[in-house]
Amino acid sequence: MRSVKIYSTPVCVYCKMAKKFFAENNIQYEEFNVQEDLKARKEMMDKSHQLGVPVVDIDGEIFVGFDRGGFAKALGIK
């Protein structure tokens, strides 16, 4: 099983789009609310070198923003 982590905020439209994409494709993910979780925010910044959300980590491959094609390729979804 792949490791999928999403760093997001509650009001982020692109975060919601990413989570919807994962749900539609039955992809389990771990979510971190970087608005409230300072440790997760630092982890996200260390991985992406920026504050924009969502940041998605799929088995160590980092995506910034909603990247449907990149997510699909990394997850082997056609």
C-alpha positions as CSV (number, residue, x, y, z in Angstrom):
1,M,0.0,0.0,0.0
2,R,1.3,3.5,-0.9
3,S,1.8,6.1,1.7
4,V,-0.2,9.2,0.9
5,K,-0.1,12.3,3.1
6,I,-1.9,15.6,2.5
7,Y,-1.1,18.8,4.2
8,S,-4.1,21.1,4.0
9,T,-6.2,23.8,5.6
10,P,-10.0,23.6,6.2
11,V,-10.9,26.3,3.7
12,C,-8.6,25.4,0.8
13,V,-10.5,24.6,-2.3
14,Y,-7.6,22.7,-4.0
15,C,-7.2,20.6,-0.8
16,K,-10.8,19.6,-1.0
17,M,-10.4,18.7,-4.7
18,A,-7.4,16.5,-3.9
19,K,-9.2,14.7,-1.1
20,K,-12.2,14.2,-3.4
21,F,-9.9,12.7,-6.0
22,F,-8.4,10.3,-3.5
23,A,-11.9,9.3,-2.2
24,E,-13.2,8.7,-5.7
25,N,-10.2,6.4,-6.4
26,N,-10.4,4.6,-3.0
27,I,-7.0,5.9,-2.0
28,Q,-6.5,6.0,1.7
29,Y,-4.5,9.1,3.0
30,E,-3.4,10.7,6.1
31,E,-4.4,14.4,6.5
32,F,-2.6,17.1,8.4
33,N,-4.3,20.4,9.1
34,V,-1.3,22.8,8.9
35,Q,-3.5,25.7,10.1
36,E,-3.6,24.2,13.6
37,D,-0.8,21.7,13.7
38,L,2.5,23.5,13.9
39,K,4.6,20.3,13.8
40,A,2.8,19.3,10.6
41,R,3.3,22.8,9.1
42,K,7.1,22.6,9.7
43,E,7.2,19.1,8.2
44,M,5.3,20.4,5.1
45,M,7.7,23.3,4.8
46,D,10.7,21.1,5.1
47,K,9.3,18.9,2.3
48,S,8.0,21.6,-0.1
49,H,10.0,24.7,0.9
50,Q,6.9,26.8,0.8
51,L,3.6,27.6,2.7
52,G,1.1,26.9,-0.1
53,V,-1.4,24.1,0.3
54,P,-2.1,21.4,-0.5
55,V,1.2,19.6,-0.3
56,V,0.8,16.0,-1.1
57,D,3.4,13.4,-0.3
58,I,3.0,10.1,-2.2
59,D,5.7,7.7,-1.2
60,G,8.1,10.6,-0.9
61,E,7.2,12.3,-4.2
62,I,6.0,15.8,-3.3
63,F,3.3,17.6,-5.2
64,V,2.3,21.2,-4.5
65,G,-1.3,22.1,-5.4
66,F,-3.9,19.9,-7.1
67,D,-2.1,17.9,-9.7
68,R,-4.6,15.3,-10.9
69,G,-2.3,13.9,-13.6
70,G,0.7,13.7,-11.2
71,F,-1.4,12.0,-8.5
72,A,-2.7,9.5,-11.0
73,K,0.7,8.7,-12.4
74,A,2.3,8.3,-8.9
75,L,-0.6,6.1,-7.8
76,G,-0.8,4.0,-11.0
77,I,-4.4,5.2,-11.8
78,K,-5.4,5.4,-15.4
